Amino acid sequence: MNPLHRATTFAMLSFLAALFAVPPGIARAGTLATLYTFPKGIIPQTGLVAGPGGALYGATNKTVYQLVQDAAGRWQQKTIFGTGAFTIVGSATALYAATNTDNSVYELAPPAKGKTAWTGSILHVFRGGKDGSQPLGLTLAPDGSLYGTTQLGGGASACGSNNGVPTGCGTFFRLVAVNGRWSEQLIHAFTGGVDGAAPVASPSIDTAGNVYLTTSAGGVPAKSSDFAPRDIANGCGLLVARENLKVNGREEEVLEEYNLCIQFVLKYYFYPESKPLLTVDAVEQDQTAPMMLPTTASLEQALIFTTTGGGDQSKFCLETSFDGCGTVAELIRTSSTTKPWDARFLHVFTGSDGFSPTGDLTPDGAGRIFGVAGSAVGNCPFQGCGEIFALVESAKGVWEFGIVYRFTTDVYPVPQLTLYKGKLLGTTSGYSIPGTIYEVTL
């Protein structure tokens, strides 16, 4: 990607230079306010998305809820549906949710005129076997169809079995409505080999209709003589592209894979678990309100994603994250037919600045990209508390990293942030204390 082209939209660089002049771990670049605290036993599983009526919506392990700001600026939360979800996406007229507890994707419609109750309709129930199982990713396409991923299912035996029945290595699917009836189109069942395994993130769609997703495992395994990931035989993960390309003069849909077992001076990309961020349109898009449709970009631009492993392999990183503290990486589209993607690190986590970045990245329309990661600061169990970080690209194409906020109590930020009226909104899931909805003023 030409960094000068992308950098022309970065009008806030002088401000950001001051924002990121604070060394990680010394001071906070943002202030946090808690908007709502969930009752005990209700655990947020998603961040917030825009949906019907311009409101914000989120999901927990037991409910789907609406978040509305009144005229006085106060936030009001209310339950709209009594089933939880792992992933939700919204349009102007409906919400769509995927839940791995009952293996289904369903639609939520706002109350009809004169009514108060939302209506829930099951669009598809995954049966396992050659069908998928445990839907985790979901993206609403501009044509109204849904693209998604299941972590298991598909029929392959390479990813283990349960009572002698293969669990499968996951699937990539599409749900389409024809005359009001929804049906599933199985695009690909992963086999756990060079085609990947265990997709856990939502796909991305560009303006040409091409679909991109990551698998958290699979691909060509790392060489045994190199530093080995925790599951060397399972590979490091893949970028998978479903593209409309000309093959022998005809338009055909092609599945293309890009192996992520890549080494740069003993630093790897391991285990991508985020939705690929299509950068140019993403950073240029007006983000005064949350997006209702997936981020889009033209085919020749780049994809940015996080990996939970790889990167720095210091003693802390190996002991905490097993195989590295994780990275933010970029794949750049090339004109080469033998190497269609080029790769580079945007940031390599070292532990002191966080580790194991997870979930989707959020652009702000002014050049910054936000995400969440683990943090060794604070008194939290397991892998520490969490943090919100930001990246910004300079006119020379160098990405600068800064920590926006570090959590120091017994909570962890759910890996999905939303920019709303200049503030970052998100949710936390507590280890021993209730989850929250929060906002960060930058």
Sequence and secondary structure as in RCSB ss.txt:
>XXXX:A:sequence
MNPLHRATTFAMLSFLAALFAVPPGIARAGTLATLYTFPKGIIPQTGLVAGPGGALYGATNKTVYQLVQDAAGRW
QQKTIFGTGAFTIVGSATALYAATNTDNSVYELAPPAKGKTAWTGSILHVFRGGKDGSQPLGLTLAPDGSLYGTT
QLGGGASACGSNNGVPTGCGTFFRLVAVNGRWSEQLIHAFTGGVDGAAPVASPSIDTAGNVYLTTSAGGVPAKSS
DFAPRDIANGCGLLVARENLKVNGREEEVLEEYNLCIQFVLKYYFYPESKPLLTVDAVEQDQTAPMMLPTTASLE
QALIFTTTGGGDQSKFCLETSFDGCGTVAELIRTSSTTKPWDARFLHVFTGSDGFSPTGDLTPDGAGRIFGVAGS
AVGNCPFQGCGEIFALVESAKGVWEFGIVYRFTTDVYPVPQLTLYKGKLLGTTSGYSIPGTIYEVTL
>XXXX:A:secstr
  HHHHHTT TTHHHHHHHTTS TTT  SSEEEEEEE  TT  B S  EE GGG EEEEBSS EEEEEE TTS E
EEEEEESS  SEEEE SS EEEEETTTTEEEEEE   TT    EEEEEEE  STTSEEEEEEEEE TTS EEEEE
EEESS STT EETTEE    EEEEEEEETTEEEEEEEEE  SSTT B   S  EE TTS EEEEESB SS   TT
S   TTGGG S EEEEEEEEEETTEEEEEEEEEE   BSSS BEEEE S  EEHHHHHHS  SS  SS     TT
SEEEEEEEEES   HHHHHHHSS   EEEEEEE S SS  EEEEEEEE  BTTBEEEEEEEEE SSSEEEEEEEE
SSSS STT EEEEEEEEE TTS EEEEEEEE  SSEEE S  EEETTEEEEEEEESSS  EEEEEE 
